[in-house]
Amino acid sequence: MNIFAALRSALRALGANALRSVLTMLGIIIGVAAVITMIAVGQGATDRVQEQMKGLGSNIMLVIPGGVSQAGVRLGAQTRQRLTEEDATAIAQEIPEVQVAAPTSRSNGQLVFGNANWNTSIVGVNNDYLEARDWPLASGRVFDAAELAGSAKVCWIGATVARELFGEQDPVEQMIRVRNIPMTVVGVLAPKGQNSMGQDQDDTIMVPLSTLRNRIWGGDATIRLKRVGSISVKVRDGQDMKPVEVAIQDLLRQRFKVAPGGDDPFQVRNLTEMLQAQEESSRVMTLLLAAVAGISLLIGGIGIMNIMLVSVTERTREIGLRMAVGARGRDILAQFLIEAVTLSLIGGAIGVALGAAATWGVGAFAGWQVSMSPGSVLLAVGFSGFVGVFFGFYPARRASKLLPIQALRYE
């Protein structure tokens, strides 16, 4: 008997017991759908972390002020404002592995252009900040040296601010008011998207550090010391981040004259390492979810084997009759094996459709980022086919080993 004849015979046998066949396939359908959906959810989480890493910038560390204690109470990070622009310069010049070290300070305020206004964060930066964060300008130019040193009334704006204030207009060379201070937009930042905390990075305006200190904050002792809120450090490609982190800590301890064993007045956070750990956690979770979903496929395979054994028992006289008219053992084996694989593959195909629908539903209604790849579909369908072969082989072999005389006498 050729393969096509065996397939036709298998489909007729399955069609004769349609309800039982559907119930048998149910475990495979649920298993395949679960595998596809779980992998899509896990891959979506991994993709999300990778997007955040791209948005953050590569090989980046953040130096922030440390915490202080008052009356035995620790007030947490960034309550001790001791970092300065000179610290950023020292990091960039004295640690060869550092590509740039960009000091930044933050505030917030209202922006006005014509009849439109928008409240956003105001960030004091220099040109190194764009390099540190891998954040190019979509249009316009960088600040020149005179603007950085002279508290010039110039700014860059993010894509969200540009949309809210200017709509379809070109913002470059337009005048806006920042806390009632007129400033010229000299650049528009390329879209960056959300950060790891879900905050819109494009909702910002950037001005020279000296402008933030002298024009927006006004002059005081902190400003004269050129204090900054943080320093973004970009490490050169190919360099190990951990030794650079230690070198930064040692340098700042020397500059701050920290006694051995004393508390550091700063913190160094390896943001890339944190996101990589999160990405690895997402991958592990994806594998775990897929493994749990794969159990459904195994249960479906056991159901197939159980039903196929019942089918062999019910069709014993048919098997004996076929053997009596010339069918060989391998023909019987092929027939029942094809029935089992057909059950698995049809169930797998339905499971793919159900998994695609479930993946779409999770993305649309739960708001999660999902990513359904052809690889996950092939994995699920291939595994369902393997389940059909593995669990269908024993019933098929049992049918092929029946003796014609005994089979014909079976009641």
Secondary structure, 3 states (H helix, E strand, C coil): CCHHHHHHHHHHHHHHCHHHHHHHHHHHHHHHHHHHHHHHHHHHHHHHHHHHHHHHCCCEEEEEECCCEECCEECCCCCCCCCEHHHHHHHHHHCCCEEEEEEEEEEEEEEEECCEEEEEEEEEECCHHHHHCCCCEEEECCCCHHHHHCCCCEEEECHHHHHHHHCCCCCCCCEEEECCEEEEEEEEECCCCECCCCCECCCEEEEEHHHHHHHHHCCCHHHHCCECCEEEEEECCCCCHHHHHHHHHHHHHHHHCCCCCCCCCEEEEEHHHHHHHHHHHHHHHHHHHHHHHHHHHHHHHHHHHHHHHHHHHHCHHHHHHHHHCCCCHHHHHHHHHHHHHHHHHHHHHHHHHHHHHHHHHHHHHHCCCCCCCHHHHHHHHHHHHHHHHHHHHHHHHHHHCCCHHHHHHCC
